[in-house]
Amino acid sequence: MTAIDAFLVTTPTETAPVPPARVPARITRAPRAHQPEPTPQAVRDEAHDPTSPELAGRLAAARAQVAARYGVTARRADTVAPQVAAAVAAASDLPRSVLDVQLGHRSVRRFLPGPLPPSVLPTLVAAAQSAPTSSDLQLWSVVAVTDQARRARVADLSGGQDHVRDAPLLLVWVADVARVRALAERRDTAVHATGYLETTVTAFVDAALAAQNAAVAAESLGLGTVYLDGVRDRPEALGAELRLPRGTAPVVGLLVGRPDPARAGRVTPRLPQAVVLHHETYDTARQLRPLAAYERRMAEFYRAEGLDGGWVGRVLTRLRGHGSLRGRERLRSALAALGLPSW
Ligand SMILES: Cc1cc2nc3c(=O)[nH]c(=O)nc-3n(C[C@H](O)[C@H](O)[C@H](O)COP(=O)(O)O)c2cc1C
């Protein structure tokens, strides 16, 4: 059983009776005197029983977390973020740590058919909104696309990748100064800085941090994800498809679904730390020797995947320019057309 299956089975619904909280959120119970110690399975069963005090305790703790995130009372947690507290409570005994999830990351491009549980989307958005945001500006939005026909159109606009059609959920992360401009207009105030490159960069960074929080959350639930930078191939056309208002631009897409276990990808080796980590000051000369070893490892890795060449060749091909970015070389003018002049 994968984590998402456990999540599916054990996520309590809003209609389940929720007794008042009486125990700590985590299962740390000592056995009572004269009673045999419960088996781990029995503990799990009790924790997943919607009437159990264990689950009630978890739910109370999760509601408190959601309430703090959205600045409301715990009683309003399920209103402001429906299903999120239940999902957080159900996920609290998933077996993998955050580091397990991060180090085990691999992009997933083959998904099982079928929709995701309804609690997944609000849970991923709550995780995304929990990311830090520059000056608390929150200059991002996200468009969730589940409609098959729209995903097919987005696929056509973003390089024609099959997994855009196959994944049940596409999240398009959007840099968004439209909201601030609307607020400024209502107060009859100018916000010239929304046209600066600095603000565009801030919005892109904010959106990327939010997206990655959602990606880690999805992977922690046993779901698979892959980013999609094809959303910047034809940003104006994609903006029209998603009805993005002026002052917004697509940053990156994130596909989410159940990984097809028969076609699971491998962990892709990264550059040695000696290449990317510099102590105190940047050291160019030290990079070259470990890069050569990495190149040999990657050529082997790609060969095992049925691909020719190594990492260096791929990077150079990708960044050679003259069309290698499928239209993204004109991003600056596209941003200007979308109302983000980026001076
Ligand atoms: C911003 C961004 C955009 C990406 N866009 C695509 C994409 O359009 N299509 C795709 O198949 N993978 C895409 N990827 C996934 C990368 O190809 C992948 O992360 C990289 O090859 C390393 O593999 P790994 O994620 O399995 O470690 C993207 C990743 C990032 C971070």
The ligand as an SDF file (V2000), in Angstrom:
LIG
                    3D

 31 33  0  0  0  0  0  0  0  0999 V2000
   11.4410   24.7240  -13.3320 C   0  0  0  0  0  0  0  0  0  0  0  0
   11.4280   23.3160  -13.8830 C   0  0  0  0  0  0  0  0  0  0  0  0
   10.8390   23.0540  -15.0920 C   0  0  0  0  0  0  0  0  0  0  0  0
   10.7790   21.7570  -15.6010 C   0  0  0  0  0  0  0  0  0  0  0  0
   10.1130   21.5180  -16.7600 N   0  0  0  0  0  0  0  0  0  0  0  0
    9.9870   20.2550  -17.2070 C   0  0  0  0  0  0  0  0  0  0  0  0
    9.2240   19.9730  -18.3650 C   0  0  0  0  0  0  0  0  0  0  0  0
    8.6940   20.8600  -19.0140 O   0  0  0  0  0  0  0  0  0  0  0  0
    9.0930   18.6830  -18.7410 N   0  0  0  0  0  0  0  0  0  0  0  0
    9.6550   17.6550  -18.0350 C   0  0  0  0  0  0  0  0  0  0  0  0
    9.4830   16.5010  -18.4210 O   0  0  0  0  0  0  0  0  0  0  0  0
   10.3960   17.8880  -16.9200 N   0  0  0  0  0  0  0  0  0  0  0  0
   10.5560   19.1560  -16.4890 C   0  0  0  0  0  0  0  0  0  0  0  0
   11.2740   19.4130  -15.3520 N   0  0  0  0  0  0  0  0  0  0  0  0
   11.8670   18.2980  -14.6220 C   0  0  0  0  0  0  0  0  0  0  0  0
   13.3640   18.2540  -14.8380 C   0  0  0  0  0  0  0  0  0  0  0  0
   13.6230   17.7670  -16.1180 O   0  0  0  0  0  0  0  0  0  0  0  0
   13.9610   17.3450  -13.7520 C   0  0  0  0  0  0  0  0  0  0  0  0
   13.7410   17.9440  -12.4980 O   0  0  0  0  0  0  0  0  0  0  0  0
   15.4470   17.1220  -13.9580 C   0  0  0  0  0  0  0  0  0  0  0  0
   15.6760   16.4030  -15.1380 O   0  0  0  0  0  0  0  0  0  0  0  0
   16.0440   16.3390  -12.8020 C   0  0  0  0  0  0  0  0  0  0  0  0
   15.3370   15.1250  -12.6240 O   0  0  0  0  0  0  0  0  0  0  0  0
   14.6030   14.7830  -11.2610 P   0  0  0  0  0  0  0  0  0  0  0  0
   13.5660   15.8220  -11.0050 O   0  0  0  0  0  0  0  0  0  0  0  0
   13.9990   13.4120  -11.4720 O   0  0  0  0  0  0  0  0  0  0  0  0
   15.6430   14.7650  -10.1920 O   0  0  0  0  0  0  0  0  0  0  0  0
   11.3690   20.7070  -14.8670 C   0  0  0  0  0  0  0  0  0  0  0  0
   11.9800   20.9730  -13.6440 C   0  0  0  0  0  0  0  0  0  0  0  0
   12.0090   22.2520  -13.1610 C   0  0  0  0  0  0  0  0  0  0  0  0
   12.6570   22.5270  -11.8250 C   0  0  0  0  0  0  0  0  0  0  0  0
  1  2  1  0
  2  3  1  0
  2 30  2  0
  3  4  2  0
  4  5  1  0
  4 28  1  0
  5  6  2  0
  6  7  1  0
  6 13  1  0
  7  8  2  0
  7  9  1  0
  9 10  1  0
 10 11  2  0
 10 12  1  0
 12 13  2  0
 13 14  1  0
 14 15  1  0
 14 28  1  0
 15 16  1  0
 16 17  1  0
 16 18  1  0
 18 19  1  0
 18 20  1  0
 20 21  1  0
 20 22  1  0
 22 23  1  0
 23 24  1  0
 24 25  2  0
 24 26  1  0
 24 27  1  0
 28 29  2  0
 29 30  1  0
 30 31  1  0
M  END
$$$$
